[in-house]
Amino acid sequence: MGSPLDVSPELAERMINAAAGAAADYYRDLPGRPVIAQTSAAAVRAQLPRELPRTPVRFDRLIRLFTDAIAPNSRHNGHPRFFGYIASPGSAAAATGELLSAVMNANVTSWRSSPSATELEHIVTGWFKQFLGLPESAQGVLVSGGSIANFAALAAARSQAMPQVAAEGIPPDTRLRIYVSQEGHFSIDKAAALLGIGNASVVHVPVDSDFRIRLDILARQIDADVASGCTPMAIVGNAGSTATGAIDPLHSLADIAAHRRIWFHVDGAYGGFAALSPNLRDEFNGIGRADSVTLDAHKWLFSSMGAACVLYRDPAAAQAAFAHDADYTRPIGFAHDESFAFWDYSPELSRPARALPIFFHFSHAGADAIAAAIDANVRCARHFAATASSIATIEMLAPVALSVFCFRYRPRGFAGDLDVLNQRIMAELQRSGFAYLSNARINGKFALRGCVLSYRTTERDMDILMREVMRIGADLCKT
Ligand SMILES: Cc1ncc(COP(=O)(O)O)c(C=O)c1O
């Protein structure tokens, strides 16, 4: 008997068809499922086989395990009323791209390793450059997420500020500074720590009433830092901040950065793809002037998890940070486009064909439908805010810039702690399975925070959410 690893093409087809059936059931059941199952770690563990399988397990049992235990015990990011964090629903086209990518199991280190996947990656990152207004000469690379994209961009910025850093490290007397608004994502601080700059060197610039960076304070702070001997390394602009969705004035940030010769990075992990929408494009003016941009395909492109992009205006700046030569990787006998290696542009060497799911997803839907879905998400968030304005017990805590909405329940005459009440509302709502909100702190207040990021969400879902929050809030106030 042959190895169970080496299945025949016919058996592979049956296995994939069985998985396709489970996928169709998952999609069918999704809107009717609770957003998240009420369970416990012990209960989930009890449903999963824990013993190391010495002998083969029948494949139909594995599919049944998915259907009966794995899928139901998941949080369903594709549910129309999942509003937590910033999570894409994924798409069937992206999922099939993931499957076929895994079938080839290409290792897209370089052109030599996977010519078609490399060219596909150039194509999709080329589309991103195009809609953001970056030059054709810019270089894009797909990475696992926005945190790694921000890290890679800041590594390139560090090399630009100190060309010898890759070889010699940061000289002891150098005090680098990274500027980002108080709304910046923590991955910026994390990158600073990992790059040896120290997260104490990240200057969190105050924001205005729309949660956008204060340009006057930024400019004064940079000048004061330079006067005291610091080296400004990068200015990071938010193109959709995590807590409120605020978009910094990117043109003005580009001006400040250009005037002082500082690297300008735009963190568009959440909001960047909204620039695909002709109705929203103007909000992002200036993004094409960035030295680097982060985009998360697993956020507002609605593609599947594990795919982000970092774009570098000047590919040489990224190469200064990442390029390495080793005998075991050097492309021998290749030149020009065929000698291209992704390891010159990010910390990764082995990497999957991330472009294939994105290519399938983008091509299957088309840019217009993606833009229309983004517009619809923004309309849903605005609809919620408009409804809130006529409800005395709902207080919006931040303007709706994109599809994030932050609010709290504030009953008239309530003498208790509003933070505690709203924390209990969030926990109760999550438990109910009807809808899912996460939280943020806005001007010191605990906020219920939602982010509309699903092409399945409608204004009716926003009304259901409002009704549930009010019902839970009123019930909690009675007890
Ligand atoms: C603005 C922003 N930047 C970066 C990140 C990090 O992205 P990832 O979760 O893909 O690492 C996030 C995640 O929510 C984000 O909202």
The ligand as an SDF file (V2000), in Angstrom:
LIG
                    3D

 16 16  0  0  0  0  0  0  0  0999 V2000
   -4.1900   51.3580   11.5160 C   0  0  0  0  0  0  0  0  0  0  0  0
   -3.6480   49.9730   11.7360 C   0  0  0  0  0  0  0  0  0  0  0  0
   -2.3590   49.7220   11.4940 N   0  0  0  0  0  0  0  0  0  0  0  0
   -1.8280   48.5020   11.6590 C   0  0  0  0  0  0  0  0  0  0  0  0
   -2.6010   47.4580   12.0950 C   0  0  0  0  0  0  0  0  0  0  0  0
   -1.9780   46.0930   12.2760 C   0  0  0  0  0  0  0  0  0  0  0  0
   -2.4210   45.2660   11.2610 O   0  0  0  0  0  0  0  0  0  0  0  0
   -2.3690   43.6560   11.3990 P   0  0  0  0  0  0  0  0  0  0  0  0
   -3.4160   43.3020   12.4030 O   0  0  0  0  0  0  0  0  0  0  0  0
   -2.6900   43.1870   10.0180 O   0  0  0  0  0  0  0  0  0  0  0  0
   -1.0010   43.2860   11.8530 O   0  0  0  0  0  0  0  0  0  0  0  0
   -3.9600   47.6620   12.3650 C   0  0  0  0  0  0  0  0  0  0  0  0
   -4.7960   46.5640   12.8620 C   0  0  0  0  0  0  0  0  0  0  0  0
   -5.9290   46.7270   13.1810 O   0  0  0  0  0  0  0  0  0  0  0  0
   -4.5000   48.9570   12.1780 C   0  0  0  0  0  0  0  0  0  0  0  0
   -5.7790   49.2190   12.4320 O   0  0  0  0  0  0  0  0  0  0  0  0
  1  2  1  0
  2  3  1  0
  2 15  2  0
  3  4  2  0
  4  5  1  0
  5  6  1  0
  5 12  2  0
  6  7  1  0
  7  8  1  0
  8  9  2  0
  8 10  1  0
  8 11  1  0
 12 13  1  0
 12 15  1  0
 13 14  2  0
 15 16  1  0
M  END
$$$$
